[in-house]
């Protein structure tokens, strides 16, 4: 006897197909529990790539299954497992840790400047903050010492839209450098610095592959004394290139330098008059 409600055979056709033939697509995210109806293997997703999805059961057994339409059951319902969407890539970072600007074009330099004491200081700042400075249009120049800093500042002529930031080595209380810096009083000039005898010391010893920077006796030129103590010969230029080559990002520098350079960049790129004018 044939029922008008059920047709000829209630088991005929593909039992996996839901009504209207719509099979939901589910991303094979790690931890999702699915069952292969053909083998009866049930487990959590532990991997998924273009070759298939890997399930691991409660006993630690793993099996790989192809990603085929209506190939799995979740909570007894047929589904199609698909590869999860790729996670968005983190933005590229510059050596200073800031977000890198792609397709950066040359920008007209601002009138504001950052002065550093020597060539090595300038090269280190360029290596870590060069991208940021080009984004802002700020030029870094080196002074070869700060003994004539008040005259250099006067010649620069700081003012509205023309700020000057100066990075000084060994800027500690009572030092010659601190007394010179105190003579600069323009609100459009920021003189700051790090406590190290030389910018070499601002590179972390671990980055260079040494336990610590050597103590150099008084009366001995600092760079030459460092080279001698480390057994690096007597070529200052070669020694510096060895140090500079060991630096790849801001993590290789001491915080006492990082903070001061960031402070100078913020100062020379800030809009409007200084807040303490």
BADO-894806 format. One record per residue (C-alpha): residue in three letters; x negated, y negated, z negated. Coordinates in steps of 0.1 Angstrom, whole numbers, plus 5000, padded with zeros to 4 digits. Each point is the difference from the previous one (the first is absolute). Example, Ala and Ser with C-alpha at 12.3 -4.5 7.8 and 13.67 -1.06 7.14 Angstrom:
<sefis>
<r: ala X: 4877 Y: 5045 Z: 4922>
<r: ser X: 4986 Y: 4966 Z: 5007>
</sefis>
This chain:
<sefis>
<r: unk X: 5000 Y: 5000 Z: 5000>
<r: unk X: 4986 Y: 4966 Z: 5010>
<r: unk X: 5003 Y: 4970 Z: 4977>
<r: unk X: 5008 Y: 4967 Z: 5017>
<r: unk X: 4980 Y: 4983 Z: 4972>
<r: unk X: 4967 Y: 5019 Z: 5002>
<r: unk X: 4997 Y: 5010 Z: 5037>
<r: unk X: 4985 Y: 5033 Z: 5012>
<r: unk X: 4969 Y: 5003 Z: 4977>
<r: unk X: 4993 Y: 4978 Z: 4970>
<r: unk X: 4963 Y: 5010 Z: 5001>
<r: unk X: 4995 Y: 4992 Z: 5037>
<r: unk X: 4977 Y: 4971 Z: 5010>
<r: unk X: 4971 Y: 4983 Z: 4981>
<r: unk X: 5010 Y: 5000 Z: 4963>
<r: unk X: 4973 Y: 4974 Z: 4993>
<r: unk X: 5017 Y: 4973 Z: 5021>
<r: unk X: 5020 Y: 4976 Z: 4978>
<r: unk X: 5033 Y: 4986 Z: 5012>
<r: unk X: 4997 Y: 4978 Z: 5031>
<r: unk X: 4965 Y: 5015 Z: 5006>
<r: unk X: 4983 Y: 4972 Z: 4981>
<r: unk X: 4969 Y: 5013 Z: 4982>
<r: unk X: 4984 Y: 4975 Z: 4977>
<r: unk X: 4963 Y: 4993 Z: 5003>
<r: unk X: 4981 Y: 4999 Z: 4967>
<r: unk X: 4964 Y: 4988 Z: 4996>
<r: unk X: 4978 Y: 5028 Z: 4987>
<r: unk X: 4988 Y: 4980 Z: 4970>
<r: unk X: 4978 Y: 5017 Z: 4974>
<r: unk X: 5020 Y: 5018 Z: 4973>
<r: unk X: 5031 Y: 5004 Z: 5022>
<r: unk X: 5014 Y: 5036 Z: 4994>
<r: unk X: 5011 Y: 5017 Z: 5032>
<r: unk X: 5008 Y: 5036 Z: 5011>
<r: unk X: 4992 Y: 5018 Z: 5032>
<r: unk X: 5033 Y: 5019 Z: 5006>
<r: unk X: 4984 Y: 5027 Z: 5023>
<r: unk X: 4974 Y: 5012 Z: 4974>
<r: unk X: 5017 Y: 4988 Z: 4969>
<r: unk X: 4968 Y: 4982 Z: 4989>
<r: unk X: 5007 Y: 4970 Z: 4978>
<r: unk X: 4976 Y: 4975 Z: 4987>
<r: unk X: 4989 Y: 4964 Z: 4996>
<r: unk X: 4984 Y: 4980 Z: 5028>
<r: unk X: 4963 Y: 4997 Z: 4994>
<r: unk X: 4989 Y: 4988 Z: 5034>
<r: unk X: 5014 Y: 4990 Z: 5034>
<r: unk X: 4982 Y: 4993 Z: 5033>
<r: unk X: 5005 Y: 5004 Z: 5037>
<r: unk X: 4996 Y: 5037 Z: 4997>
<r: unk X: 5027 Y: 5006 Z: 4974>
<r: unk X: 5010 Y: 4997 Z: 4964>
<r: unk X: 4984 Y: 5019 Z: 4972>
<r: unk X: 5022 Y: 5014 Z: 4971>
<r: unk X: 4988 Y: 5013 Z: 4967>
<r: unk X: 5022 Y: 5022 Z: 4979>
<r: unk X: 5002 Y: 5003 Z: 4962>
<r: unk X: 4973 Y: 5027 Z: 5000>
<r: unk X: 4975 Y: 4978 Z: 5019>
<r: unk X: 5004 Y: 5018 Z: 5033>
<r: unk X: 4998 Y: 4977 Z: 5031>
<r: unk X: 5014 Y: 5004 Z: 5035>
<r: unk X: 5000 Y: 4978 Z: 5030>
<r: unk X: 5031 Y: 4996 Z: 5021>
<r: unk X: 5005 Y: 4982 Z: 5033>
<r: unk X: 5021 Y: 4968 Z: 5000>
<r: unk X: 5030 Y: 5014 Z: 5020>
<r: unk X: 5035 Y: 4987 Z: 5002>
<r: unk X: 5024 Y: 5014 Z: 4973>
<r: unk X: 4971 Y: 5020 Z: 4987>
<r: unk X: 5005 Y: 4995 Z: 4963>
<r: unk X: 5025 Y: 4999 Z: 4972>
<r: unk X: 5001 Y: 4975 Z: 4972>
<r: unk X: 5026 Y: 5007 Z: 4973>
<r: unk X: 5015 Y: 5026 Z: 5024>
<r: unk X: 5005 Y: 4975 Z: 5028>
<r: unk X: 4982 Y: 5001 Z: 5034>
<r: unk X: 4976 Y: 4972 Z: 5007>
<r: unk X: 4972 Y: 4991 Z: 5024>
<r: unk X: 4967 Y: 4992 Z: 4982>
<r: unk X: 4980 Y: 4972 Z: 5017>
<r: unk X: 4966 Y: 4985 Z: 4993>
<r: unk X: 5002 Y: 4971 Z: 4974>
<r: unk X: 4994 Y: 4966 Z: 5013>
<r: unk X: 4964 Y: 4989 Z: 4998>
<r: unk X: 4994 Y: 4977 Z: 4970>
<r: unk X: 4993 Y: 4964 Z: 5010>
<r: unk X: 4963 Y: 4993 Z: 5002>
<r: unk X: 4986 Y: 4977 Z: 4974>
<r: unk X: 4988 Y: 4967 Z: 5013>
<r: unk X: 4964 Y: 4998 Z: 5010>
<r: unk X: 4978 Y: 4982 Z: 4975>
<r: unk X: 4970 Y: 4977 Z: 5004>
<r: unk X: 4968 Y: 5006 Z: 4981>
<r: unk X: 5013 Y: 4976 Z: 4973>
<r: unk X: 5032 Y: 5020 Z: 4995>
<r: unk X: 5023 Y: 4976 Z: 5017>
<r: unk X: 5024 Y: 5010 Z: 5027>
<r: unk X: 4981 Y: 5000 Z: 5033>
<r: unk X: 5015 Y: 4977 Z: 5028>
<r: unk X: 5001 Y: 5020 Z: 5033>
<r: unk X: 4992 Y: 4982 Z: 5032>
<r: unk X: 4984 Y: 4971 Z: 4982>
<r: unk X: 4990 Y: 4972 Z: 5023>
<r: unk X: 4974 Y: 4973 Z: 4993>
<r: unk X: 5015 Y: 4972 Z: 4980>
<r: unk X: 4989 Y: 4964 Z: 4999>
<r: unk X: 4979 Y: 4995 Z: 4969>
<r: unk X: 5013 Y: 4979 Z: 4972>
<r: unk X: 4980 Y: 4970 Z: 4988>
<r: unk X: 4997 Y: 5017 Z: 4967>
<r: unk X: 4969 Y: 5021 Z: 4994>
<r: unk X: 4985 Y: 5025 Z: 4976>
<r: unk X: 4963 Y: 4996 Z: 4992>
<r: unk X: 4978 Y: 5028 Z: 4985>
<r: unk X: 4965 Y: 4998 Z: 4989>
<r: unk X: 4982 Y: 5022 Z: 5025>
<r: unk X: 5001 Y: 5021 Z: 5031>
<r: unk X: 5005 Y: 5032 Z: 4980>
<r: unk X: 5030 Y: 4985 Z: 4982>
<r: unk X: 5015 Y: 4990 Z: 5033>
<r: unk X: 4995 Y: 5034 Z: 5016>
<r: unk X: 5016 Y: 5018 Z: 4971>
<r: unk X: 5030 Y: 4976 Z: 4999>
<r: unk X: 5004 Y: 5005 Z: 5038>
<r: unk X: 4999 Y: 5038 Z: 4997>
<r: unk X: 5027 Y: 5001 Z: 4974>
<r: unk X: 5021 Y: 4969 Z: 5006>
<r: unk X: 4992 Y: 4993 Z: 5036>
<r: unk X: 5034 Y: 5011 Z: 5013>
<r: unk X: 5019 Y: 4980 Z: 4974>
<r: unk X: 4979 Y: 4969 Z: 5007>
<r: unk X: 5007 Y: 5002 Z: 5037>
<r: unk X: 5037 Y: 5004 Z: 4993>
<r: unk X: 4998 Y: 4968 Z: 4980>
<r: unk X: 4976 Y: 4982 Z: 5023>
<r: unk X: 4974 Y: 4994 Z: 4973>
<r: unk X: 4963 Y: 4998 Z: 5008>
<r: unk X: 4973 Y: 5011 Z: 4975>
<r: unk X: 4966 Y: 4982 Z: 5001>
<r: unk X: 4969 Y: 5006 Z: 4979>
<r: unk X: 4980 Y: 4974 Z: 4981>
<r: unk X: 4966 Y: 5016 Z: 4992>
<r: unk X: 5004 Y: 4989 Z: 4964>
<r: unk X: 5021 Y: 4976 Z: 4980>
<r: unk X: 4974 Y: 4976 Z: 4987>
<r: unk X: 5013 Y: 4972 Z: 5022>
<r: unk X: 5037 Y: 5010 Z: 4996>
<r: unk X: 5013 Y: 4965 Z: 4990>
<r: unk X: 4985 Y: 4985 Z: 5031>
<r: unk X: 5013 Y: 5028 Z: 5022>
<r: unk X: 5035 Y: 4995 Z: 4987>
<r: unk X: 4998 Y: 4963 Z: 5006>
<r: unk X: 4988 Y: 5006 Z: 5036>
<r: unk X: 5029 Y: 5025 Z: 5005>
<r: unk X: 5025 Y: 4973 Z: 4990>
<r: unk X: 5028 Y: 5020 Z: 4983>
<r: unk X: 5035 Y: 4986 Z: 5000>
<r: unk X: 5036 Y: 5007 Z: 5010>
<r: unk X: 5000 Y: 5030 Z: 5024>
<r: unk X: 4962 Y: 5003 Z: 4997>
<r: unk X: 4992 Y: 5022 Z: 4970>
<r: unk X: 4967 Y: 5015 Z: 4990>
<r: unk X: 4994 Y: 5032 Z: 4980>
<r: unk X: 4965 Y: 5008 Z: 4988>
<r: unk X: 4989 Y: 5034 Z: 4988>
<r: unk X: 4970 Y: 4998 Z: 4977>
<r: unk X: 4977 Y: 5028 Z: 4988>
<r: unk X: 4992 Y: 5003 Z: 4962>
<r: unk X: 5027 Y: 4975 Z: 4990>
<r: unk X: 4998 Y: 5006 Z: 4962>
<r: unk X: 5001 Y: 4976 Z: 4971>
<r: unk X: 4967 Y: 4981 Z: 4995>
<r: unk X: 4985 Y: 5010 Z: 5034>
<r: unk X: 4986 Y: 4975 Z: 5025>
<r: unk X: 5028 Y: 5009 Z: 5023>
<r: unk X: 5027 Y: 4992 Z: 4975>
<r: unk X: 4985 Y: 4965 Z: 4994>
<r: unk X: 4999 Y: 4993 Z: 5037>
<r: unk X: 5036 Y: 5012 Z: 5005>
<r: unk X: 5012 Y: 4977 Z: 4972>
<r: unk X: 4989 Y: 4970 Z: 5021>
<r: unk X: 5026 Y: 5008 Z: 5026>
<r: unk X: 5033 Y: 4984 Z: 4989>
<r: unk X: 5021 Y: 4996 Z: 5031>
<r: unk X: 5034 Y: 5017 Z: 4997>
<r: unk X: 4997 Y: 5011 Z: 5036>
<r: unk X: 4969 Y: 5021 Z: 4991>
<r: unk X: 4999 Y: 5033 Z: 4980>
<r: unk X: 4967 Y: 5012 Z: 4988>
<r: unk X: 5001 Y: 5034 Z: 4985>
<r: unk X: 4976 Y: 5030 Z: 4999>
<r: unk X: 4990 Y: 5033 Z: 4986>
<r: unk X: 4976 Y: 5009 Z: 4971>
<r: unk X: 4975 Y: 5020 Z: 5021>
<r: unk X: 4965 Y: 4988 Z: 5006>
<r: unk X: 5005 Y: 5007 Z: 5037>
<r: unk X: 5029 Y: 5012 Z: 5022>
<r: unk X: 4982 Y: 5034 Z: 5003>
<r: unk X: 5011 Y: 5007 Z: 4964>
<r: unk X: 5036 Y: 4995 Z: 5009>
<r: unk X: 4999 Y: 5033 Z: 5019>
<r: unk X: 5008 Y: 5029 Z: 4977>
<r: unk X: 4969 Y: 5021 Z: 4993>
<r: unk X: 5020 Y: 5032 Z: 5008>
<r: unk X: 5007 Y: 4987 Z: 5035>
<r: unk X: 4963 Y: 4996 Z: 5007>
<r: unk X: 4992 Y: 5034 Z: 4984>
<r: unk X: 4981 Y: 4987 Z: 4969>
<r: unk X: 5008 Y: 5003 Z: 4963>
<r: unk X: 4996 Y: 4963 Z: 4994>
<r: unk X: 4984 Y: 4969 Z: 5013>
<r: unk X: 4964 Y: 4997 Z: 4986>
<r: unk X: 4990 Y: 4974 Z: 4975>
<r: unk X: 4975 Y: 4977 Z: 5016>
<r: unk X: 4974 Y: 4983 Z: 4977>
<r: unk X: 4999 Y: 4963 Z: 4998>
<r: unk X: 4977 Y: 4984 Z: 5025>
<r: unk X: 5005 Y: 5027 Z: 5026>
<r: unk X: 5022 Y: 4991 Z: 5030>
<r: unk X: 5032 Y: 5018 Z: 4994>
<r: unk X: 5005 Y: 5017 Z: 5034>
<r: unk X: 4964 Y: 5011 Z: 5003>
<r: unk X: 5001 Y: 5013 Z: 4964>
<r: unk X: 5031 Y: 5020 Z: 5008>
<r: unk X: 4985 Y: 5015 Z: 5031>
<r: unk X: 4968 Y: 5010 Z: 4981>
<r: unk X: 5019 Y: 5015 Z: 4971>
<r: unk X: 5022 Y: 5021 Z: 5024>
<r: unk X: 4971 Y: 5010 Z: 5022>
<r: unk X: 5016 Y: 4985 Z: 5031>
<r: unk X: 4968 Y: 4983 Z: 5013>
<r: unk X: 4995 Y: 4963 Z: 5002>
<r: unk X: 5022 Y: 4990 Z: 5030>
<r: unk X: 5029 Y: 4978 Z: 4986>
<r: unk X: 5019 Y: 5001 Z: 5032>
<r: unk X: 4999 Y: 5037 Z: 5003>
<r: unk X: 5010 Y: 5004 Z: 4963>
<r: unk X: 5030 Y: 4977 Z: 5005>
<r: unk X: 5011 Y: 5019 Z: 5031>
<r: unk X: 4999 Y: 5032 Z: 4980>
<r: unk X: 5022 Y: 4984 Z: 4973>
<r: unk X: 5024 Y: 4984 Z: 5025>
<r: unk X: 5003 Y: 5033 Z: 5019>
<r: unk X: 5012 Y: 5017 Z: 4968>
<r: unk X: 5030 Y: 4976 Z: 4997>
<r: unk X: 5031 Y: 5010 Z: 5018>
<r: unk X: 5029 Y: 4984 Z: 4980>
<r: unk X: 5008 Y: 4978 Z: 4970>
<r: unk X: 4997 Y: 5031 Z: 4978>
<r: unk X: 4962 Y: 4999 Z: 5004>
<r: unk X: 4998 Y: 4966 Z: 4984>
<r: unk X: 5001 Y: 4988 Z: 4964>
<r: unk X: 5033 Y: 4983 Z: 4989>
<r: unk X: 4980 Y: 4970 Z: 4989>
<r: unk X: 4993 Y: 4992 Z: 5037>
<r: unk X: 5033 Y: 5012 Z: 5014>
<r: unk X: 5020 Y: 4976 Z: 4978>
<r: unk X: 4979 Y: 4970 Z: 5008>
<r: unk X: 5001 Y: 5005 Z: 5038>
<r: unk X: 5038 Y: 5005 Z: 4999>
<r: unk X: 5003 Y: 4969 Z: 4979>
<r: unk X: 4980 Y: 4979 Z: 5025>
<r: unk X: 5021 Y: 5013 Z: 5030>
<r: unk X: 5032 Y: 4991 Z: 4982>
<r: unk X: 4987 Y: 4966 Z: 4991>
<r: unk X: 4988 Y: 4989 Z: 5035>
<r: unk X: 5032 Y: 5014 Z: 5017>
<r: unk X: 5026 Y: 4986 Z: 4975>
<r: unk X: 5023 Y: 4973 Z: 5015>
<r: unk X: 5003 Y: 4965 Z: 4987>
<r: unk X: 4978 Y: 4982 Z: 4974>
<r: unk X: 4984 Y: 5019 Z: 4971>
<r: unk X: 5023 Y: 5003 Z: 4970>
<r: unk X: 4974 Y: 4983 Z: 4978>
<r: unk X: 4995 Y: 4970 Z: 5022>
</sefis>
